[in-house]
């Protein structure tokens, strides 16, 4: 009976990882607002990619009190797709940022849109209750389906 030699079997790689430096680096330190992407090979079809970040934090610019949110980032890639570890570090960098929720969500949208140049992108922030009020902020650019 023949057995497959798993040590000599070549692994197939479908994705281009050229230029990615954060994924697998193991480096721990202060997060940077430095995004990375890889070539999106399926630009002929609209593929919606959605990131869910349940542990986003920043702080109030007036009181200094922490704010916590769930962020959802959905987009249709054009030529490049966002690498998730760079997004994690990017979002982590806002921990030391004082901003109103509306400003923060729009800043993230503008930076991601400018970097990725997607067909369409939406950023939604669902901020936890503070002072008895929860705030949801949603903003988008481009037209879905174009």
C-alpha positions in Angstrom: 0.0 0.0 0.0 1.5 3.3 -1.0 1.6 6.2 1.4 1.9 9.9 0.6 5.2 11.4 1.7 4.0 14.7 3.3 7.5 16.1 3.9 8.3 16.2 0.2 4.9 17.3 -1.0 5.0 20.9 -2.3 2.5 23.3 -0.9 0.5 25.4 -3.4 0.5 29.1 -2.8 -2.3 31.1 -4.4 -1.6 34.5 -2.9 1.1 37.1 -3.6 2.7 38.1 -0.3 5.3 40.4 -1.9 6.0 43.5 0.3 4.0 42.3 3.4 6.1 42.9 6.5 3.8 42.7 9.5 2.2 39.3 9.1 4.2 36.7 10.8 6.9 39.1 12.0 6.3 38.4 15.7 7.4 41.9 16.4 5.6 43.5 19.4 5.8 47.2 20.1 3.8 50.3 19.6 1.3 49.9 16.8 1.8 52.0 13.6 -0.8 53.6 11.3 0.8 51.7 8.4 -1.5 49.7 6.3 -0.4 46.9 4.0 -2.2 45.2 1.1 -1.7 42.4 -1.4 -2.8 42.2 -5.0 -6.5 41.4 -5.5 -6.7 38.9 -8.3 -10.5 38.9 -8.8 -11.2 42.5 -9.8 -13.6 41.3 -12.5 -16.2 40.5 -9.9 -17.6 42.4 -6.9 -16.3 40.6 -3.8 -17.4 42.1 -0.6 -14.8 41.7 2.2 -15.9 42.5 5.7 -13.7 42.9 8.8 -15.3 42.8 12.3 -13.3 44.4 15.1 -14.9 43.8 18.5 -12.2 45.4 20.6 -11.7 48.9 19.2 -10.8 51.7 21.7 -10.1 55.4 21.8 -10.9 58.1 24.2 -13.0 61.2 24.6 -11.1 64.4 23.6 -12.8 66.4 26.3 -13.0 64.1 29.3 -10.2 61.6 28.5 -12.6 58.7 29.4 -12.1 55.6 27.3 -14.6 54.7 24.5 -15.0 51.2 23.2 -16.7 50.1 20.0 -17.2 47.4 17.5 -16.1 48.4 14.1 -17.2 46.9 10.8 -15.3 47.6 7.7 -16.8 46.3 4.4 -15.4 47.0 1.0 -15.2 45.8 -2.6 -11.5 45.6 -3.6 -10.4 47.0 -7.0 -6.7 46.2 -7.3 -5.6 45.5 -3.8 -6.9 43.8 -0.7 -6.2 44.8 2.9 -3.9 42.6 4.9 -5.6 41.9 8.3 -2.7 42.1 10.7 -1.8 45.6 9.4 -5.4 46.5 9.9 -5.3 45.2 13.5 -2.1 47.3 14.2 -3.6 50.3 12.5 -6.8 50.1 14.6 -4.8 49.5 17.7 -3.0 52.8 17.1 -6.2 54.7 17.9 -6.1 53.6 21.5 -4.2 56.8 22.3 -6.3 59.0 20.1 -8.9 61.5 21.5 -11.7 62.0 19.0 -15.4 62.3 18.7 -17.0 59.1 17.2 -18.1 60.9 14.0 -14.6 62.2 13.3 -12.9 58.9 14.1 -15.1 56.8 11.8 -14.7 59.3 9.0 -11.0 59.5 9.5 -10.7 55.7 9.2 -12.9 55.7 6.1 -10.8 58.4 4.4 -7.5 56.7 5.2 -8.6 53.2 4.1 -10.2 54.7 0.9 -7.1 56.6 0.1 -4.9 53.6 0.6 -7.0 50.9 -1.0 -8.8 52.9 -3.7 -11.6 50.3 -3.6 -14.8 50.2 -5.7 -16.8 50.8 -2.6 -16.1 51.0 1.2 -18.2 51.4 4.3 -17.0 51.9 7.9 -19.5 51.4 10.8 -18.7 52.2 14.4 -21.0 50.9 17.1 -19.8 52.6 20.3 -20.7 51.2 23.7 -23.1 52.9 26.0 -21.5 55.7 28.0 -23.7 58.1 30.1 -26.8 56.1 29.0 -26.3 56.7 25.3 -24.9 54.4 22.6 -23.8 55.9 19.3 -23.6 54.3 15.9 -21.7 56.0 13.1 -21.8 54.8 9.5 -20.1 56.3 6.5 -19.2 55.1 3.0 -17.6 56.1 -0.3 -18.2 54.8 -3.8 -21.2 52.9 -5.1 -21.8 49.3 -4.3 -22.3 47.4 -7.5 -20.2 49.7 -9.7 
